[in-house]
Amino acid sequence: MISTVLPTYNRAPMSFVKGEGSWLITDTGDRYLDLGAGIAVNALGHAHPALVQALTDQAQVLWHVSNLYQIPQQQALADRLVEATFADTVFFTNSGTEACELAIKMARKYWSSKGEDRHEIIAFEGAFHGRSTGAIAAAGSEKMVKGFGPLMPGFKHLPWGDHDALRAALSERTAAVIVEPVQGEGGIRPMPDACLKGLRDLCDDTGALMILDEVQCGMGRTGRLFAHEWAGVTPDIMMVAKGIGGGFPLGAVLATENAAAGMVAGSHGSTYGGNPLACAVGAKVMEIVADDGFLSEVLRKGARFRQGLEALVAGHPAVFQAVRGQGLILGLKCVAVSADVVKAGYAEGVLTVGAADNVVRLLPALNIPDEDIAEALIRLERAATRLESQAA
Ligand code: PLP
C-alpha cells in the first residue's frame, strides 16, 4: 500500500501515544526509555508540568497574532535571551532550518549594505544546518544535495579540523564562517576550544562574521547555556532551535547589533515565528534551563552517564569503540553497524539516534533522573549483549 505520508523517513515500527519525563509509551503499553528526546528537542522531557502549564495558560487567551503587531511574549523571551548571551537582538523562527536561512541572509546583507561584494560562506564537512535549499548548500554533503541542484552558490566546504585549510580559505573576501561547536548529525564531533578560539581570531583578522549553529548543541546540552561559552568566545550570529521550545516548534537567530545592521524593516519576516504560544513555552524553558544550578546538574548527570558509558564500551569492544561528546550530548562510536545498535536498543526498550561516522547519539532530557541514567546503562548493556549473541 502506498503511504499517504511522503516516505522521506525510514521509520521504526513503534507508535507512541504518551510521554512522561524520559519515557515514551506505545499504543500497546510498552515503555521505552527515551535517550533521543526528539533529537535534542524535549530538553525537559515529555509533558513537563511547568511547560504544559505555560502552554495551556497561553492557549486559553491568545494563540497567534501577526508580527505586524507588538507581541509582549516575544519581547519578553528576546529580552531574556539578550540578557543571557552575547546578543543584542533576536528574530524568532519555527525551526533550525529557518534560523539557518536568516543567518545566511543576515551575513550577506551585512556586507551588501556596506557596499562590499563579500558573499562567500565557509562551512565544514560533516555539518548539518537543515533541509532547505540554502541549508543543504551550506552543508554540501553529496547525500543531502544529490538531485536538488542547481544549488545556492557561494559556499566553500573545508575538512573538519584542518587548520591549514581554514587559514588558507579565510580571506578579506569571506562573508562568514558557519560552524556547529559540536557537530550533531556529523557524529557528535566537538570542535576543540582552542580551534573555536582560533576561528574567532581568523574571523577578527579578516572581518568575516562567525555564525554558530547551536541548534542541537545549545540550550544547556553541554552543561553551559550555549556550547561556545566553554571556549570563551562569542559569535556574531547564532542559530538556536530544538531545545528552546521544549517540544513546541520554536527557533531563533541571535545577533550582535553590528552583524544585524543590514536587517532593516521589510528585509525578513515570518508568519508564525515568535507567536505568543511558542514564546510563552520558550520563556518557561529559558527560566528553567538558564540557571546555574540546573546547568551544573546537567554536567553532573553528563559525567555520571559518561562514566557508565566508558565502562560499557570497555566491556563490549566488538560493539563499541569510544564515547564522544560533552554534558548530555554524547555519542558512542561503534565497531558494529550503528543502525544495528539502535535496533538492538529498540528490542531492549531504549531509544537512541543514529548519526554519521558510525555513531549512536545519546541526547536525553537534560533533567533525566539518575535512576533513568542507571536504567539506560542497563538497557544499553543488554542491547550490546544482544548484538554480540546475534553475531556469534
Ligand atoms: N542545525 C543543526 C545543528 C541541527 O542539528 C538541525 C536539525 O537536526 C538543524 C540545524 C535543522 O533544524 P530543524 O530540523 O529544526 O529545521
Boltz pocket constraint, residues with backbone or C-beta under 6 A from the ligand:
constraints:
  - pocket:
      binder: B
      contacts: [[A, 39], [A, 94], [A, 95], [A, 96], [A, 97], [A, 98], [A, 100], [A, 128], [A, 129], [A, 130], [A, 131], [A, 180], [A, 182], [A, 184], [A, 185], [A, 213], [A, 214], [A, 215], [A, 216], [A, 217], [A, 241], [A, 242]]
      max_distance: 6.0
